[in-house]
């Protein structure tokens, strides 16, 4: 599997990126890189395999030293003023010399004060920026990059290579890290057992129900987002959810979208509000894929089990959010060909 890289500019991080995507980014010898296997953020100059990505930086032109700028305004100001006074040793000349000397000292003091003030302000700003950078770096280290599932348990993956286990039920799947990086949403399966009384005997039924769960990355605290459908078609007319397929976040990151069963005739695409758990039914679907490219951004590719021109079967379509058909495809292969033409 191709290695994924993350880069850090001191404030923000970017990734995951492929090696080809790294080549499109201006990378210097001090650019910080991390990938699975490194224990910490590492400068590119310490990773030999990435030396060819380093961009050569032309050194900046040095400006005038600020200390010298102050000197430009010192004695020449007084000397120029004195040179314009007639060489007559009288009271007026002495008074003018004193006045000009005083003005010169005021100018020198003012320039020096402004310079020191700006220098102090610049130093404080630099210290504050450095402190903010340290805090941001620490915050990024403490925030997960992604979520993963292993043996039915949910994990958070951190930039420093740490993998933190958050659930321990061995029945969890499809974890997704939410944009705030504080919670992970996932699907939990729970076993159910019911006994139906028949005329001559009892029939035992074992099945599984689904729940959409949230787990906090910091304290592993769990909560249920939803475990009930809008309609009664579960076992014995309940609202139990028996299927959650292909759960993904909506493009605006406000909803979880997935395919679930709809009565006994088929399945439909629904979306659940991540804050309220409220359901919204969209359209019939056995499979779907969101489109994030123009000109059909926000629309869907869908496989629908319906009675069509070819009788009952699976029909592949491009539909809007209401299920209105925009374009039909003869099969999945032709749908994929059309998808490859989108920008």
C-alpha positions as CSV (number, residue, x, y, z in Angstrom):
1,X,0.0,0.0,0.0
2,X,1.3,3.5,-0.9
3,X,2.7,5.4,2.0
4,X,0.7,8.5,3.1
5,X,2.5,11.6,4.3
6,X,1.5,14.6,6.5
7,X,3.2,17.9,6.4
8,X,3.3,20.7,9.1
9,X,4.1,24.4,8.5
10,X,4.4,25.3,12.2
11,X,0.7,26.2,12.5
12,X,-1.4,23.9,10.4
13,X,-0.9,20.4,9.1
14,X,-2.0,18.9,5.8
15,X,-2.6,15.3,4.7
16,X,-2.8,12.5,4.0
17,X,-0.8,13.1,0.8
18,X,0.8,10.8,-1.7
19,X,4.4,11.2,-2.9
20,X,3.2,12.7,-6.1
21,X,1.1,15.3,-4.2
22,X,4.2,16.2,-2.1
23,X,6.0,17.1,-5.3
24,X,3.5,19.8,-6.0
25,X,4.1,21.5,-2.6
26,X,7.0,23.9,-1.8
27,X,9.0,21.9,0.6
28,X,12.1,23.3,2.3
29,X,14.8,21.4,4.3
30,X,13.0,22.4,7.6
31,X,9.5,21.3,6.5
32,X,8.1,18.9,9.1
33,X,7.0,15.5,7.8
34,X,5.2,12.6,9.5
35,X,4.1,9.2,8.2
36,X,3.1,6.0,9.9
37,X,6.3,4.6,11.3
38,X,7.9,7.9,12.5
39,X,7.8,8.6,16.2
40,X,7.5,12.4,15.8
41,X,7.4,15.2,13.3
42,X,10.7,15.1,11.4
43,X,12.4,17.8,9.1
44,X,12.7,16.7,5.5
45,X,16.5,17.1,5.7
46,X,16.6,14.1,8.1
47,X,14.6,11.9,5.7
48,X,17.1,10.9,2.8
49,X,14.3,9.4,0.7
50,X,12.6,12.8,0.4
51,X,15.7,15.0,-0.2
52,X,14.8,15.3,-3.9
53,X,11.6,17.2,-2.9
54,X,13.5,20.1,-1.2
55,X,13.1,23.4,-3.1
56,X,16.3,25.6,-3.2
57,X,15.6,29.0,-1.5
58,X,17.3,32.1,-2.7
59,X,18.7,34.1,0.4
60,X,16.9,37.4,1.0
61,X,18.5,40.8,0.3
62,X,19.7,42.3,3.6
63,X,18.2,45.6,4.6
64,X,19.7,48.6,6.4
65,X,20.5,47.9,10.1
66,X,18.0,49.7,12.3
67,X,20.8,50.9,14.6
68,X,22.4,52.8,11.8
69,X,19.1,54.5,11.0
70,X,19.1,56.2,14.3
71,X,22.6,57.5,13.7
72,X,21.5,59.2,10.5
73,X,19.4,61.6,12.5
74,X,21.9,62.6,15.1
75,X,24.7,65.2,14.8
76,X,24.2,66.0,11.1
77,X,20.9,67.6,12.0
78,X,22.5,70.0,14.5
79,X,25.6,70.7,12.3
80,X,23.4,71.6,9.3
81,X,21.4,74.0,11.4
82,X,24.5,75.6,12.9
83,X,26.1,76.0,9.5
84,X,23.3,78.4,8.6
85,X,23.9,80.8,11.5
86,X,26.2,83.8,10.8
87,X,29.5,83.6,12.6
88,X,28.8,86.5,14.9
89,X,29.5,85.9,18.5
90,X,26.5,87.5,20.0
91,X,23.7,86.7,22.2
92,X,21.3,85.8,19.4
93,X,23.7,83.2,18.0
94,X,24.2,81.6,21.4
95,X,20.5,81.4,21.9
96,X,20.0,79.9,18.5
97,X,22.7,77.3,19.2
98,X,21.0,76.3,22.4
99,X,17.6,76.2,20.8
100,X,18.8,74.0,17.8
101,X,20.7,71.8,20.2
102,X,17.6,71.3,22.2
103,X,15.6,70.5,19.1
104,X,18.3,68.1,17.9
105,X,18.2,66.3,21.3
106,X,14.4,66.1,21.2
107,X,14.6,64.6,17.7
108,X,17.3,62.1,18.7
109,X,15.3,61.1,21.8
110,X,12.1,60.7,19.8
111,X,13.7,58.6,17.1
112,X,15.4,56.4,19.7
113,X,12.2,56.1,21.7
114,X,10.2,55.0,18.6
115,X,12.9,52.6,17.6
116,X,13.1,51.0,21.1
117,X,9.3,50.9,21.3
118,X,9.1,49.1,17.9
119,X,11.9,46.8,18.8
120,X,10.2,45.9,22.1
121,X,6.9,45.4,20.3
122,X,8.5,43.2,17.6
123,X,10.2,41.1,20.3
124,X,7.0,40.6,22.2
125,X,5.1,39.7,19.0
126,X,7.8,37.2,18.1
127,X,7.6,35.6,21.6
128,X,3.8,35.5,21.4
129,X,3.9,33.9,18.0
130,X,6.4,31.3,19.2
131,X,4.2,30.4,22.2
132,X,1.1,30.2,20.0
133,X,3.0,27.9,17.6
134,X,4.0,25.6,20.5
135,X,0.4,25.5,21.7
136,X,-0.9,24.8,18.2
137,X,1.7,22.0,17.7
138,X,0.8,20.5,21.1
139,X,-2.9,20.7,20.2
140,X,-2.3,19.0,16.8
141,X,-0.3,16.2,18.5
142,X,-3.3,15.7,20.9
143,X,-5.8,15.6,18.0
144,X,-6.3,12.3,16.1
145,X,-5.8,12.2,12.3
146,X,-8.2,9.4,11.6
147,X,-10.4,6.6,13.0
148,X,-9.9,2.9,12.4
149,X,-11.5,-0.4,13.3
150,X,-9.8,-3.6,14.3
151,X,-11.4,-6.8,15.6
152,X,-14.7,-5.1,16.0
153,X,-13.2,-2.2,18.2
154,X,-12.8,1.5,17.4
155,X,-9.4,3.2,17.5
156,X,-8.2,6.8,17.1
157,X,-4.9,7.3,15.2
158,X,-2.7,10.2,16.3
159,X,0.2,12.1,14.5
160,X,2.8,10.7,16.8
161,X,2.0,7.1,15.8
162,X,-0.1,6.3,18.9
163,X,-3.2,4.2,18.3
164,X,-5.8,4.6,21.1
165,X,-8.5,2.0,21.6
166,X,-11.9,3.6,22.4
167,X,-14.4,0.7,22.4
168,X,-14.1,-2.9,23.6
169,X,-17.3,-4.6,22.4
170,X,-15.9,-6.4,19.3
171,X,-19.1,-5.6,17.6
172,X,-18.3,-2.1,16.2
173,X,-17.6,-1.1,12.6
174,X,-17.4,1.8,10.1
175,X,-15.8,4.4,12.3
176,X,-15.6,8.0,11.0
177,X,-13.7,10.9,12.7
178,X,-15.9,13.9,12.9
179,X,-14.6,17.3,11.8
180,X,-14.2,18.6,15.3
181,X,-11.8,15.7,16.0
182,X,-13.4,15.3,19.4
183,X,-15.7,12.4,18.5
184,X,-15.9,9.3,16.3
185,X,-19.2,8.1,14.9
186,X,-19.6,4.3,14.3
187,X,-22.1,1.5,13.9
188,X,-22.6,-1.1,16.6
189,X,-24.3,-4.5,16.1
190,X,-26.2,-6.1,19.0
191,X,-27.6,-9.6,19.2
192,X,-31.3,-10.1,19.8
193,X,-33.3,-13.3,20.5
194,X,-37.0,-13.8,20.3
195,X,-39.2,-16.8,20.8
196,X,-42.3,-17.1,18.6
197,X,-45.1,-19.3,19.9
198,X,-46.3,-21.7,17.2
199,X,-49.2,-24.2,17.3
200,X,-47.1,-27.2,18.2
201,X,-43.8,-25.7,19.4
202,X,-41.9,-22.5,19.9
203,X,-39.6,-21.0,17.3
204,X,-36.5,-19.2,18.5
205,X,-35.2,-16.4,16.3
206,X,-31.7,-14.9,16.6
207,X,-30.9,-11.7,14.8
208,X,-28.9,-8.5,15.1
209,X,-29.9,-4.8,15.3
210,X,-27.9,-1.8,14.5
211,X,-27.1,1.4,16.4
212,X,-25.4,4.6,15.4
213,X,-23.0,5.5,18.2
214,X,-20.7,8.3,19.2
215,X,-17.5,7.9,21.3
216,X,-15.5,10.8,22.8
217,X,-11.8,10.7,21.8
218,X,-10.6,12.1,25.1
219,X,-12.5,10.1,27.7
220,X,-14.0,7.1,25.6
221,X,-17.5,8.1,26.8
222,X,-20.2,6.6,24.5
223,X,-23.6,7.9,23.4
224,X,-26.4,6.7,21.1
225,X,-27.2,9.0,18.2
226,X,-30.0,6.8,16.9
227,X,-31.3,3.2,17.2
228,X,-34.8,3.6,15.9
229,X,-36.2,4.0,12.4
230,X,-39.2,6.2,11.4
231,X,-41.4,3.3,10.5
232,X,-42.3,-0.1,12.0
233,X,-40.8,-2.9,9.9
234,X,-38.4,-4.5,12.4
235,X,-39.0,-7.9,14.0
236,X,-42.7,-8.1,15.1
237,X,-43.4,-4.6,13.9
238,X,-40.7,-2.7,15.9
239,X,-38.6,0.3,14.9
240,X,-35.4,-1.6,15.2
241,X,-32.7,-0.9,12.6
242,X,-31.6,-4.2,10.9
243,X,-29.3,-2.8,8.2
244,X,-26.8,0.1,7.9
245,X,-24.8,-0.1,4.7
246,X,-22.2,2.3,3.4
247,X,-22.3,5.0,6.2
248,X,-20.6,8.2,5.1
249,X,-20.7,11.9,6.1
250,X,-22.6,14.3,3.9
251,X,-20.6,16.8,1.9
252,X,-21.5,19.6,4.5
253,X,-20.4,17.2,7.3
254,X,-23.8,17.8,9.2
255,X,-25.4,14.3,8.5
256,X,-24.6,10.6,8.4
257,X,-25.9,9.0,5.3
258,X,-26.5,5.3,4.8
259,X,-28.7,2.7,3.2
260,X,-31.2,0.9,5.4
261,X,-34.1,-1.5,4.8
262,X,-37.5,-0.2,3.9
263,X,-40.3,-2.6,4.7
264,X,-39.9,-6.0,3.0
265,X,-39.6,-4.6,-0.6
266,X,-36.2,-3.0,-0.6
267,X,-33.9,-0.4,0.8
268,X,-33.6,3.4,0.9
269,X,-31.1,6.1,1.4
270,X,-31.5,8.2,4.6
271,X,-29.6,10.8,6.4
272,X,-29.4,11.4,10.2
273,X,-28.6,14.8,11.7
274,X,-25.4,14.5,13.7
275,X,-26.6,16.8,16.4
276,X,-30.3,15.8,16.8
277,X,-30.4,12.2,15.5
278,X,-33.4,13.2,13.4
279,X,-33.9,11.1,10.2
280,X,-34.6,12.3,6.7
281,X,-35.7,9.8,4.0
282,X,-34.3,10.6,0.5
283,X,-35.0,7.9,-2.1
284,X,-35.0,4.2,-2.9
285,X,-31.4,2.8,-3.1
286,X,-29.5,-0.4,-2.7
287,X,-26.2,1.4,-3.1
288,X,-25.2,5.1,-3.5
289,X,-22.2,7.4,-3.9
290,X,-22.1,11.1,-3.3
291,X,-20.8,13.3,-6.1
292,X,-18.4,16.0,-5.0
293,X,-17.4,17.3,-8.5
294,X,-19.1,19.8,-10.8
295,X,-21.5,20.0,-12.6
296,X,-23.3,17.4,-10.4
297,X,-21.9,18.3,-7.0
298,X,-24.4,17.3,-4.3
299,X,-26.1,14.7,-6.5
300,X,-25.8,10.9,-6.3
301,X,-25.0,7.8,-8.2
302,X,-27.4,5.1,-7.1
303,X,-28.4,1.5,-7.7
304,X,-32.2,1.1,-7.3
305,X,-34.2,-2.1,-7.2
306,X,-37.3,-1.3,-9.1
307,X,-39.6,-2.5,-11.9
308,X,-38.3,-0.7,-15.0
309,X,-38.1,-1.2,-18.7
310,X,-36.3,-4.5,-18.3
311,X,-38.6,-5.7,-15.5
312,X,-37.7,-6.1,-11.9
313,X,-34.0,-5.5,-11.4
314,X,-31.1,-3.2,-10.3
315,X,-31.0,0.1,-12.3
316,X,-28.0,2.4,-12.1
317,X,-28.8,6.1,-12.2
318,X,-27.6,9.6,-11.6
319,X,-30.2,11.3,-9.3
320,X,-30.7,14.5,-7.4
321,X,-31.5,14.7,-3.6
322,X,-35.2,14.0,-4.2
323,X,-34.5,10.9,-6.3
324,X,-35.3,12.6,-9.6
325,X,-33.5,10.7,-12.4
326,X,-31.0,12.9,-14.2
327,X,-29.3,10.1,-16.2
328,X,-29.5,6.3,-16.6
329,X,-26.8,3.8,-17.2
330,X,-27.0,0.3,-18.6
331,X,-24.8,-1.2,-15.9
332,X,-22.2,-0.3,-13.2
333,X,-19.4,-0.4,-15.7
334,X,-20.9,2.4,-17.8
335,X,-21.7,4.4,-14.7
336,X,-18.0,4.2,-13.7
337,X,-17.0,5.4,-17.2
338,X,-19.2,8.4,-16.9
339,X,-17.9,9.1,-13.4
340,X,-14.3,9.2,-14.8
341,X,-15.3,12.1,-17.1
342,X,-16.3,14.5,-14.3
343,X,-13.8,17.2,-13.4
